[in-house]
């Protein structure tokens, strides 16, 4: 076992970006207290990290094929200790959420339940697992905004929709890449049933929904936002359309479409942050 493994298993980059997103959402909703954004960052970081640990625990057999370098299959973290580590992280996140408000605490509790059920059950149900991940990703904007108050819902809703549909598209493509490992591990995913090309077609539809949702904040942020998000939208759409060319998981993986789609979603988050900064100083 390795101490570094306990850091790696929470996927700190992934969980950290989620935490930063919650802080950005707080400021977009009109929050003004930097310490509250730090609190949100910590809560989301540890709860997302706990979810990642549980995913690795339940995905052990699949990861032996798809990702043998992950901490559990590589032997850096034992399965039993991983479950304890996840419990500690969940407890820390919920304890910290008690210092927010009833709305944020409610979202945190719901998301912890979904993370546990997803890892144990939903992931093996075609499409339901993808929907769960998409909701969890989008809910970060609701979580950060609700610290300001429930009146932030309409402000956060377009950002939730953009993230929900973009994540849903990416999750489907990731499942298409992992068909062989999932089959050996006994998992059941939508791409295993409909194939890579049809999965890519669905991903394109969901990306188009994300693009349409991304136009709504124009009413608040104006033309500059529309130009910047338009560039990001074009990149995300082109990357997803490229996936339509492939018939096999290996071809899709070699294309790095899911990686580029992740970069596009990070770029959209940067645009949101930039527009909020401009709104404060201009």
C-alpha positions in Angstrom: 0.0 0.0 0.0 1.1 3.6 -0.7 0.1 6.9 0.9 0.3 8.5 -2.5 -2.3 6.0 -3.6 -4.9 7.4 -1.2 -4.4 10.8 -2.8 -4.5 9.5 -6.4 -7.6 7.4 -5.8 -9.8 10.5 -5.1 -8.7 11.8 -8.6 -7.7 15.2 -7.1 -7.7 17.0 -10.5 -11.2 15.9 -11.3 -12.5 16.6 -7.7 -10.6 19.8 -7.5 -12.1 21.2 -10.7 -15.5 20.3 -9.3 -14.7 22.2 -6.1 -13.6 25.3 -8.1 -16.8 25.1 -10.1 -18.9 25.3 -6.9 -16.9 28.4 -5.9 -17.4 30.0 -9.3 -21.2 29.2 -9.1 -21.4 31.0 -5.7 -19.9 34.2 -7.2 -22.0 34.0 -10.4 -25.1 33.8 -8.1 -24.1 37.0 -6.4 -22.1 35.7 -3.5 -19.5 38.0 -2.0 -17.7 36.1 0.8 -14.5 34.4 -0.3 -14.5 32.1 2.8 -17.8 30.7 1.7 -16.3 29.8 -1.7 -13.4 28.0 0.1 -16.0 26.1 2.2 -17.9 25.0 -1.0 -14.6 24.0 -2.6 -13.7 21.7 0.3 -17.2 20.1 0.5 -17.3 19.3 -3.2 -13.7 18.2 -3.3 -14.1 15.6 -0.5 -17.6 14.3 -1.5 -16.5 14.0 -5.2 -13.3 12.3 -4.0 -15.3 9.8 -1.9 -17.5 9.0 -4.9 -14.3 8.4 -7.0 -13.0 6.0 -4.3 -16.2 4.0 -4.3 -16.2 3.9 -8.1 -12.7 2.4 -8.0 -13.8 -0.1 -5.4 -16.8 -1.4 -7.4 -14.9 -1.2 -10.7 -12.0 -3.4 -9.6 -12.5 -6.2 -12.1 -13.2 -3.8 -14.9 -10.2 -1.7 -14.1 -7.9 -4.7 -14.2 -8.6 -4.6 -17.9 -9.3 -0.9 -18.7 -7.1 0.9 -16.1 -4.7 -1.5 -14.4 -2.6 1.4 -13.1 -5.4 2.7 -10.8 -4.6 2.4 -7.1 -6.7 -0.6 -6.2 -5.9 -3.0 -9.1 -2.2 -1.9 -8.9 -2.1 -2.9 -5.2 -1.4 0.7 -3.9 -4.7 0.7 -2.0 -6.5 -2.3 -0.6 -10.2 -2.6 -1.3 -11.2 -2.8 2.3 -9.3 0.4 3.3 -10.7 2.1 0.2 -14.2 1.7 1.6 -13.2 3.2 4.9 -11.4 6.1 3.2 -14.6 6.8 1.2 -16.6 6.8 4.4 -14.3 9.3 6.1 -14.4 11.6 3.1 -18.2 11.5 2.9 -18.5 12.2 6.6 -16.1 15.2 6.3 -18.1 16.6 3.4 -21.4 16.3 5.1 -20.1 17.7 8.4 -18.8 20.8 6.5 -22.1 21.1 4.6 -23.8 21.7 8.0 -22.1 25.1 8.0 -23.9 26.2 4.8 -27.7 26.3 4.7 -30.6 23.9 4.4 -30.6 24.0 0.6 -27.0 23.2 0.2 -27.1 20.5 2.9 -30.1 19.0 1.2 -28.2 18.8 -2.2 -25.2 17.4 -0.4 -27.2 14.6 1.2 -29.0 13.8 -2.0 -25.7 13.7 -4.0 -24.0 11.5 -1.4 -26.9 9.0 -1.7 -26.7 9.1 -5.5 -23.0 8.6 -5.5 -23.2 5.5 -3.3 -26.1 4.0 -5.3 -24.5 4.9 -8.6 -21.3 3.1 -7.7 -23.0 0.1 -6.3 -26.0 -0.3 -8.7 -26.8 2.5 -11.2 -23.5 2.2 -13.1 -24.5 -1.3 -14.3 -27.8 -0.1 -15.6 -27.6 1.2 -19.2 -28.0 5.0 -19.5 -29.2 5.4 -15.9 -25.6 5.5 -14.8 -24.8 8.2 -17.4 -27.8 10.3 -16.3 -26.6 10.1 -12.7 -23.1 11.3 -13.5 -24.6 14.1 -15.7 -26.9 15.2 -12.9 -24.1 15.2 -10.3 -21.9 17.3 -12.5 -24.6 19.9 -13.2 -25.7 20.0 -9.6 -22.4 21.6 -8.6 -23.7 24.8 -10.1 -27.0 24.5 -8.1 -25.0 23.7 -4.9 -22.8 26.7 -5.2 -25.6 29.0 -6.2 -28.0 27.9 -3.4 -25.5 29.1 -0.8 -26.7 32.6 -1.9 -30.3 31.4 -1.7 -33.0 29.5 -3.7 -33.6 32.7 -5.8 -30.4 31.8 -7.6 -32.1 28.8 -9.3 -33.0 30.5 -12.5 -29.5 32.0 -12.8 -27.9 28.6 -12.3 -30.4 26.6 -14.4 -28.8 27.3 -17.8 -25.3 26.4 -16.4 -26.8 23.2 -15.0 -28.3 22.4 -18.4 -25.0 23.1 -20.3 -23.0 20.9 -17.9 -25.7 18.2 -17.7 -25.9 17.6 -21.5 -22.2 18.0 -22.1 -21.3 15.5 -19.4 -24.0 13.1 -20.6 -22.5 13.2 -24.1 -19.0 12.6 -22.8 -20.0 9.8 -20.4 -21.6 7.9 -23.3 -18.5 8.3 -25.4 -16.3 7.1 -22.5 -18.6 4.0 -22.2 -18.1 3.4 -25.9 -14.3 3.5 -25.4 -14.6 1.0 -22.5 -16.8 -1.6 -24.2 -14.3 -4.4 -24.1 -13.3 -4.0 -20.4 -16.9 -3.5 -19.4 -17.9 -6.7 -21.1 -15.2 -8.7 -19.4 -16.1 -7.1 -16.0 -19.7 -8.0 -16.4 -21.0 -4.4 -16.7 -23.9 -3.5 -19.0 -23.7 -0.1 -20.8 -25.7 1.5 -23.6 -22.9 1.4 -26.1 -22.6 -2.4 -25.6 -26.2 -2.6 -26.8 -26.3 -0.1 -29.7 -22.6 0.1 -30.8 -20.1 2.9 -31.0 -21.5 4.8 -34.0 -25.1 5.0 -32.7 -23.7 6.1 -29.3 -21.8 8.9 -31.0 -25.0 9.9 -32.7 -26.7 10.2 -29.3 -23.7 12.2 -28.0 -24.1 14.7 -30.8 -27.8 15.2 -29.9 -26.9 15.9 -26.3 -24.1 18.2 -27.3 -26.5 20.2 -29.4 -28.8 20.5 -26.4 -25.8 21.8 -24.4 -25.0 24.3 -27.2 -28.6 25.6 -27.2 -28.6 25.9 -23.4 -25.4 27.9 -23.6 -27.1 30.7 -25.5 -29.4 31.6 -22.6 -26.8 33.4 -20.4 -26.4 35.9 -23.3 -29.4 37.6 -21.8 -27.2 38.4 -18.8 -23.7 38.6 -20.1 -24.2 40.1 -23.6 -22.4 39.9 -26.9 -18.9 39.2 -25.5 -20.2 36.1 -23.8 -22.0 35.0 -27.0 -18.8 35.3 -29.0 -16.6 33.5 -26.5 -19.0 30.6 -25.8 -19.7 30.4 -29.6 -16.0 29.5 -30.1 -16.1 26.9 -27.4 -19.4 25.5 -28.7 -18.0 25.1 -32.2 -15.0 23.2 -30.8 -17.1 20.9 -28.7 -19.5 20.2 -31.6 -16.8 19.5 -34.1 -15.0 17.1 -31.6 -18.3 15.2 -31.0 -19.2 15.1 -34.7 -15.8 13.5 -35.4 -16.8 10.5 -33.2 -19.4 9.6 -35.8 -16.7 8.3 -38.0 -15.7 5.4 -35.8 -17.1 1.9 -35.4 -14.8 0.4 -32.8 -13.8 1.3 -29.2 -10.1 1.4 -30.2 -10.7 3.9 -33.0 -12.7 6.1 -30.7 -10.1 5.9 -28.0 -7.2 6.7 -30.4 -9.1 9.8 -31.6 -9.0 11.4 -28.1 -12.5 12.7 -28.6 -13.5 12.4 -24.9 -10.3 14.1 -23.9 -10.9 17.0 -26.2 -14.5 17.2 -25.1 -13.3 17.5 -21.5 -11.0 20.4 -22.5 -14.0 22.0 -24.2 -16.1 21.8 -21.0 -13.2 23.3 -19.0 -13.0 26.1 -21.6 -16.8 26.8 -21.1 -16.2 27.0 -17.3 -13.4 29.5 -18.0 -15.8 31.6 -20.0 -18.3 31.6 -17.1 -15.5 32.7 -14.7 -14.2 35.3 -17.1 -17.7 36.8 -17.6 -18.2 37.0 -13.9 -14.9 38.8 -13.4 -15.8 41.3 -16.2 -19.2 41.8 -14.6 -17.5 42.8 -11.3 -14.9 45.1 -12.7 -16.7 46.7 -15.7 
